[in-house]
């Protein structure tokens, strides 16, 4: 039931954040692109820090906030992917710090499943779902890094939920 409620929330939030690809392909000034990419990169960094801390020391009964942050992180990566796909070199230069990291810090955190189950009141399926979200994060990062390296790759932004 917990996952169903969260999935409904995520679907709603993703619909609100949907961007028309025609809007992305319109020409924009370097300042506009810089402003947009800066905001996205700041959000990526903020969510990464929050998720990393919550994985290291999960706060009691904060599973909803934790998963919301995980989905929001991936949502920001999707926005970054969309823009980098259309405005590759110009967009990449405005988020160099993100690309230099090569991925989120939270991917490197060893997940203590027992602690998550205890503090978040999770079951095995909830932990499994966390790993699925992390796999999606890894896939998005792989696509971003391939685009940054100049590789043309098919972008399929299938969203979990």
N, C-alpha and C positions, 0 to 999 in steps of 0.2 A: 504494500500500500504506500509506503514511504516513497519508493522509487516511482510509482505511478504519479503521485502528486508532484514530485520533482520534475518528471518528464513533461507533464502538462505545463508547468511553469517555464521550462526551458523552451518548449515549442513556441509558447506565446512570446517569450523574449526574443527568440530568433526571428519570428515574423516581424516584430517591430523594427529590428535592426536590418532587415533585408535591404539591399541596395540594388537598384536597377543597373544592369550592366551598361546600358546606354549612358547613364549618368557617369559611370566610371570612364568611359571612352572619350567623353568630351574633353577638349583641350582645357587645361587649367594652368594658371601661372605657377612658376616655381614656388612663390610664396604660399599659394594655396595648397600646393602639394606638400610643402614642408610643414605647414601648420597641421594638415590632416595626418601626415605620417608621424609627426612629433606626438600628437595626442594618442594615436594608436600605440606607439612604442612606450609611452609613459604608462598607459593602461596595462600593457603586457608586463612591464617591469613591476608594477604595483601588484597585479594579481600573482605573479610569480613569487614575490616576497611573501605575500599573505599565505599562499598555498604551502610554500616551503615551511613557514613557521607552524602552520596548522598540522602538517605531516610530522614534524619533529616533536611537537607537543600538542596533540589534539585537545582542544578545549571541550569540556563536558557539553553534551547536547547541542553542538554546533554543526551537525552534519549537513543541515540544509544550507547554511552559509558556506561551508566548505565546498559542497558540490556546485553551488551557484558560482563560486569563484572559479572552479575548474571549467565549467561550461563557458563562463565569461572569458576566461583566458583563451579557450579555443575559438570563441566567437571573434575575439580581437585578432587572432592569427588568421582567421578566414578573411577578415577585412583587409589585413595586410597582404594576404595572398592575392586577393582580387585586384588591389591597386598595383602591386608589383607586377602582376601578369600583364596589365595594360600599360603601365608607365615604368617599365623595368628599371633602367639605369637611373632615371631621375628619382624614382621612389626609393631605390636601394640606398642612394647616397644620403638620404634623410633619416635613415634608421640604421646607420652603420654599427652603432653600439649593440643593437639587438642581434645583428648578424655576427658580430665578433664573439658573442657569447656562445653561439652555435646551438642553443637550446635552453630550455628552462632549468633552473637550479632544482626545482622540485622533482624532476625526473631522476636525479641522483640520490634522492633521499630514500633510505631503506625503509620500506613500509612495515610497521609493526602491526600486523593484522589483529592480534589480540587486543592491543591498546585501542585500535580503531573500533573494534567490536564493543569493547567496554565503554568507552567514552562517547561514541556516537550512537550506541545502542544498535549496532549493525549485526547483520547475519552474513553468512558466507556469500550469498548472492549480491549483497551490497558491496562487499570487498571485490568480488569478481567484476562488478560494474565499474568500480574505480579503476581497475586495471584496463578495462575496455576504453575508458575515457583517456587514460594515459597513452594507450596505443594510438588513439586518434591524434593526440597531441604530437606524438612522435612522427606520424605520417604527415601532418601539416608542416612540421619543421623540415622533414626530408624534402618536401616540395619547395619550400622557401629556399633552402640552401641550394637545391638544384637550379632554381631560377637565378639565384645570385651568382652561381658559377657560370651562367650563360647557357645552361642546358635548356632546351625546349622540352617541357614535360606537360603532359595532359593534366589539366587541373579538374578533378572531380570533387566538388565540395559537398559530398554526402555528409549530412550532419546526423550524429547519433542522437538518440533520444527516444 
